[in-house]
Amino acid sequence: MRAQILGNAAVKLREAYIALIPLKVESMLGFRLGVGSEGNDVVKLQTALRQDATLYQGPVTGYYGPLTKAAIEKLQARSNISVTGEVDQATTIKLMQQFGVGVFGK
């Protein structure tokens, strides 16, 4: 009985957390990442994408080039998100759900 209560509480906590992700994303991401973007956010993005070899096997360079764009397009298509090749709010939410909070560390 106690394990069931704890399990139900954990499920509710996870649901509440996922519901808050869009709010966190809005505060963290006031911009988009796309081809030509550079820096620590791109390093974090590429590192996260490398966790799924079907998405990205490229190097972690900190430069958002054609390989990173292709990986984001695959993720977007797979997730029924508008395929733009840019990391926008919807894509960031998916990245956070799939790879965990901290892809963007603002």
ROSE-4610 file (N, C-alpha, C; in Angstrom, 1 decimal, always signed):
// ROSE-4610
residu = [M/M/M/R/R/R/A/A/A/Q/Q/Q/I/I/I/L/L/L/G/G/G/N/N/N/A/A/A/A/A/A/V/V/V/K/K/K/L/L/L/R/R/R/E/E/E/A/A/A/Y/Y/Y/I/I/I/A/A/A/L/L/L/I/I/I/P/P/P/L/L/L/K/K/K/V/V/V/E/E/E/S/S/S/M/M/M/L/L/L/G/G/G/F/F/F/R/R/R/L/L/L/G/G/G/V/V/V/G/G/G/S/S/S/E/E/E/G/G/G/N/N/N/D/D/D/V/V/V/V/V/V/K/K/K/L/L/L/Q/Q/Q/T/T/T/A/A/A/L/L/L/R/R/R/Q/Q/Q/D/D/D/A/A/A/T/T/T/L/L/L/Y/Y/Y/Q/Q/Q/G/G/G/P/P/P/V/V/V/T/T/T/G/G/G/Y/Y/Y/Y/Y/Y/G/G/G/P/P/P/L/L/L/T/T/T/K/K/K/A/A/A/A/A/A/I/I/I/E/E/E/K/K/K/L/L/L/Q/Q/Q/A/A/A/R/R/R/S/S/S/N/N/N/I/I/I/S/S/S/V/V/V/T/T/T/G/G/G/E/E/E/V/V/V/D/D/D/Q/Q/Q/A/A/A/T/T/T/T/T/T/I/I/I/K/K/K/L/L/L/M/M/M/Q/Q/Q/Q/Q/Q/F/F/F/G/G/G/V/V/V/G/G/G/V/V/V/F/F/F/G/G/G/K/K/K]
num = [1/1/1/2/2/2/3/3/3/4/4/4/5/5/5/6/6/6/7/7/7/8/8/8/9/9/9/10/10/10/11/11/11/12/12/12/13/13/13/14/14/14/15/15/15/16/16/16/17/17/17/18/18/18/19/19/19/20/20/20/21/21/21/22/22/22/23/23/23/24/24/24/25/25/25/26/26/26/27/27/27/28/28/28/29/29/29/30/30/30/31/31/31/32/32/32/33/33/33/34/34/34/35/35/35/36/36/36/37/37/37/38/38/38/39/39/39/40/40/40/41/41/41/42/42/42/43/43/43/44/44/44/45/45/45/46/46/46/47/47/47/48/48/48/49/49/49/50/50/50/51/51/51/52/52/52/53/53/53/54/54/54/55/55/55/56/56/56/57/57/57/58/58/58/59/59/59/60/60/60/61/61/61/62/62/62/63/63/63/64/64/64/65/65/65/66/66/66/67/67/67/68/68/68/69/69/69/70/70/70/71/71/71/72/72/72/73/73/73/74/74/74/75/75/75/76/76/76/77/77/77/78/78/78/79/79/79/80/80/80/81/81/81/82/82/82/83/83/83/84/84/84/85/85/85/86/86/86/87/87/87/88/88/88/89/89/89/90/90/90/91/91/91/92/92/92/93/93/93/94/94/94/95/95/95/96/96/96/97/97/97/98/98/98/99/99/99/100/100/100/101/101/101/102/102/102/103/103/103/104/104/104/105/105/105/106/106/106]
x = [+0.8/+0.0/+0.9/+1.9/+2.8/+3.5/+4.0/+4.7/+3.8/+2.5/+1.6/+1.4/+1.3/+1.1/+2.3/+3.5/+4.7/+4.8/+4.4/+4.4/+3.5/+2.3/+1.3/+1.8/+2.5/+3.0/+4.1/+5.0/+6.0/+5.5/+4.4/+3.8/+3.2/+2.6/+2.0/+3.1/+4.1/+5.2/+5.9/+6.0/+6.6/+5.6/+4.3/+3.4/+3.4/+3.5/+3.6/+4.8/+5.9/+7.2/+7.1/+6.6/+6.5/+5.6/+4.6/+3.7/+4.4/+5.4/+6.2/+7.2/+7.6/+8.7/+8.5/+7.3/+7.1/+7.4/+7.1/+7.4/+8.9/+9.6/+11.0/+11.7/+11.2/+11.7/+11.5/+10.4/+10.1/+11.1/+11.4/+12.4/+13.8/+14.1/+15.5/+15.8/+14.8/+15.1/+14.3/+14.9/+14.3/+14.9/+15.5/+16.1/+16.0/+16.4/+16.4/+17.8/+18.1/+19.4/+19.2/+20.1/+20.0/+21.4/+21.5/+22.7/+23.4/+24.7/+25.5/+25.6/+24.7/+24.8/+26.1/+26.7/+27.9/+27.8/+28.6/+28.7/+28.4/+28.3/+28.0/+26.7/+25.7/+24.4/+24.4/+25.2/+25.3/+26.1/+27.1/+27.9/+27.0/+26.1/+25.2/+24.2/+23.7/+22.8/+23.4/+24.6/+25.3/+25.6/+26.0/+26.3/+25.0/+23.9/+22.6/+22.3/+22.4/+22.0/+22.8/+24.1/+24.9/+24.5/+23.6/+23.1/+22.2/+21.7/+20.9/+21.7/+22.4/+23.2/+22.4/+21.1/+20.3/+20.0/+20.2/+20.1/+21.4/+22.4/+23.6/+24.9/+25.8/+27.1/+28.2/+27.9/+28.9/+29.7/+30.7/+31.5/+30.8/+31.3/+30.8/+31.8/+31.3/+32.2/+31.8/+30.5/+30.0/+29.5/+29.5/+29.1/+27.9/+26.8/+25.5/+25.6/+26.1/+26.2/+25.2/+25.5/+24.6/+24.3/+25.3/+25.0/+24.1/+24.3/+23.4/+22.0/+21.9/+20.6/+19.9/+20.6/+20.0/+19.5/+20.2/+19.8/+18.5/+18.5/+17.3/+16.1/+16.3/+15.2/+14.7/+15.6/+15.2/+14.4/+14.8/+14.1/+12.7/+12.7/+11.4/+10.4/+10.9/+10.0/+9.5/+10.4/+10.1/+9.1/+9.1/+8.3/+7.0/+6.8/+5.7/+5.7/+6.9/+7.1/+7.4/+7.0/+7.3/+8.8/+9.1/+10.5/+11.1/+11.9/+12.5/+14.0/+14.5/+16.0/+16.5/+15.6/+16.0/+15.5/+16.2/+15.8/+14.9/+13.6/+12.6/+12.1/+11.0/+10.4/+9.9/+9.2/+8.6/+9.8/+10.8/+11.9/+12.7/+12.8/+13.5/+12.8/+11.4/+10.6/+10.9/+10.9/+11.2/+12.6/+13.5/+14.9/+15.0/+14.3/+14.3/+13.6/+12.5/+11.8/+12.7/+13.3/+14.1/+15.4/+16.1/+17.5/+17.7/+16.6/+16.7/+17.0/+16.6/+16.8/+18.3/+18.7/+20.1/+20.7/+19.9/+20.4/+20.9/+20.0/+20.4/+20.5/+21.7/+22.0/+21.9/+20.9/+20.8/+20.2]
y = [-1.2/+0.0/+1.3/+1.3/+2.5/+2.7/+1.6/+1.7/+2.2/+1.8/+2.3/+3.8/+4.3/+5.7/+6.5/+6.0/+6.6/+6.7/+5.6/+5.5/+6.5/+6.6/+7.6/+9.0/+9.3/+10.6/+10.9/+10.0/+10.2/+10.5/+9.8/+10.0/+11.4/+11.8/+13.2/+14.3/+14.0/+15.0/+15.1/+14.0/+14.1/+14.8/+14.6/+15.3/+16.8/+17.1/+18.6/+19.2/+18.5/+19.0/+19.2/+18.2/+18.3/+19.5/+19.7/+20.8/+22.2/+22.2/+23.5/+23.7/+22.7/+22.9/+24.0/+24.2/+25.4/+26.7/+26.9/+28.1/+28.3/+27.2/+27.3/+27.6/+27.0/+27.3/+28.7/+29.3/+30.7/+31.6/+31.3/+32.1/+31.9/+30.7/+30.4/+30.7/+30.6/+30.7/+31.8/+32.9/+34.1/+34.2/+33.2/+33.2/+31.8/+31.7/+30.4/+30.1/+28.8/+28.3/+27.8/+28.1/+27.6/+27.7/+27.4/+27.4/+28.7/+28.6/+29.8/+30.1/+29.6/+29.8/+29.2/+29.8/+29.3/+29.4/+28.6/+28.9/+27.7/+27.9/+26.9/+26.2/+27.0/+26.3/+25.3/+25.6/+24.6/+23.4/+23.6/+22.5/+21.6/+22.2/+21.4/+20.7/+21.3/+20.7/+19.5/+19.7/+18.6/+17.5/+17.8/+16.7/+15.9/+16.6/+15.9/+15.1/+15.6/+14.9/+13.6/+13.7/+12.5/+11.3/+11.6/+10.5/+9.5/+10.0/+9.2/+9.1/+8.1/+7.9/+7.9/+7.7/+7.8/+9.2/+10.1/+11.5/+12.2/+12.0/+12.8/+12.0/+11.9/+11.2/+12.2/+13.4/+14.4/+14.8/+15.7/+16.2/+17.3/+17.4/+18.5/+19.7/+20.7/+21.8/+23.1/+23.2/+24.5/+25.3/+24.8/+25.5/+24.7/+25.4/+24.8/+24.8/+23.7/+23.6/+22.6/+22.1/+21.2/+19.9/+19.3/+18.1/+18.3/+19.4/+19.7/+20.0/+20.7/+21.0/+19.7/+18.8/+17.6/+16.8/+16.8/+16.0/+16.7/+18.0/+18.6/+18.4/+18.4/+18.0/+16.6/+15.7/+14.3/+14.2/+14.9/+15.0/+15.6/+16.7/+17.3/+16.5/+15.8/+14.9/+13.8/+13.2/+12.0/+12.4/+13.7/+14.2/+14.9/+14.9/+15.7/+17.1/+17.7/+19.1/+19.7/+20.9/+21.6/+21.5/+20.9/+20.7/+22.0/+22.6/+23.9/+23.8/+22.8/+22.7/+23.7/+24.5/+25.4/+24.9/+25.3/+24.9/+26.1/+25.9/+26.9/+26.3/+26.9/+26.6/+25.1/+24.7/+23.4/+22.3/+22.6/+21.7/+21.6/+22.8/+22.8/+22.0/+22.1/+21.3/+19.8/+19.4/+18.0/+17.6/+18.4/+18.1/+17.9/+18.8/+18.7/+17.4/+17.0/+15.8/+14.6/+14.6/+13.4/+13.3/+14.4/+14.4/+14.9/+15.6/+16.1/+17.6/+18.1/+19.6/+19.9/+21.0/+21.3/+21.4/+21.1/+21.2/+22.7/+23.6/+25.0/+25.4/+25.9/+26.2/+27.6/+28.4/+29.8/+29.9]
z = [+0.0/+0.0/+0.0/+0.9/+0.9/-0.4/-0.9/-2.2/-3.3/-3.3/-4.3/-4.1/-2.9/-2.6/-3.1/-2.8/-3.2/-4.7/-5.3/-6.8/-7.4/-6.9/-7.4/-7.2/-6.0/-5.8/-6.8/-7.1/-8.0/-9.4/-9.8/-11.1/-11.2/-10.1/-10.1/-10.1/-9.4/-9.3/-10.7/-11.4/-12.8/-13.7/-13.6/-14.5/-14.2/-12.9/-12.6/-13.1/-13.0/-13.5/-15.0/-15.8/-17.2/-17.6/-16.8/-17.1/-16.9/-16.1/-15.9/-16.9/-17.7/-18.7/-19.6/-20.2/-21.1/-20.4/-19.1/-18.4/-18.2/-17.9/-17.8/-19.1/-20.2/-21.5/-21.9/-21.6/-21.9/-21.2/-20.0/-19.3/-19.7/-20.2/-20.6/-22.1/-22.9/-24.3/-25.0/-25.0/-25.7/-27.1/-27.6/-28.9/-29.5/-30.8/-31.5/-31.8/-31.8/-32.3/-33.7/-34.6/-36.0/-36.6/-37.9/-38.6/-38.4/-38.0/-37.7/-36.3/-35.4/-34.0/-33.5/-32.4/-31.8/-30.3/-29.6/-28.2/-27.3/-26.1/-25.0/-25.2/-25.6/-25.8/-26.9/-28.0/-29.1/-28.6/-27.8/-27.2/-26.4/-25.6/-24.8/-25.7/-26.7/-27.7/-28.4/-28.9/-29.6/-28.6/-27.4/-26.4/-26.1/-26.0/-25.7/-26.9/-28.1/-29.3/-29.5/-29.1/-29.3/-28.4/-27.4/-26.6/-27.5/-28.6/-29.5/-30.8/-31.1/-32.3/-33.6/-33.5/-34.7/-35.0/-34.1/-34.4/-34.8/-34.1/-34.3/-33.9/-34.8/-34.5/-34.8/-35.1/-35.4/-34.2/-34.5/-33.4/-32.5/-31.3/-30.5/-30.7/-31.5/-31.9/-31.3/-30.9/-30.5/-31.7/-32.9/-34.1/-34.7/-34.9/-35.4/-36.9/-37.4/-38.9/-39.5/-40.7/-41.4/-40.6/-39.9/-39.2/-38.0/-37.3/-36.2/-36.7/-37.8/-38.4/-38.8/-39.4/-39.9/-38.7/-37.6/-36.4/-35.8/-35.8/-35.3/-36.2/-37.5/-38.4/-38.2/-37.9/-37.6/-36.3/-35.3/-34.0/-34.2/-34.9/-35.2/-35.9/-37.0/-37.8/-36.9/-36.2/-35.3/-34.2/-33.8/-32.7/-33.2/-34.5/-35.1/-34.7/-34.8/-34.6/-35.9/-36.2/-37.5/-37.8/-38.9/-39.3/-39.9/-39.0/-39.4/-39.4/-38.7/-38.5/-37.5/-36.9/-35.8/-34.5/-33.4/-32.1/-31.6/-31.6/-31.1/-29.8/-29.4/-28.1/-28.1/-29.1/-29.1/-29.2/-29.9/-30.0/-28.7/-28.1/-26.8/-25.7/-25.7/-24.8/-25.1/-26.3/-26.7/-26.2/-26.5/-26.0/-24.5/-23.8/-22.3/-21.9/-22.5/-22.2/-22.5/-23.6/-24.1/-23.4/-23.2/-22.8/-21.4/-20.8/-19.5/-19.4/-18.3/-18.1/-18.1/-18.6/-18.6/-20.0/-21.0/-22.4/-22.6/-22.1/-22.1/-20.7/-20.3/-19.0/-18.5/-19.0/-18.6/-17.3]
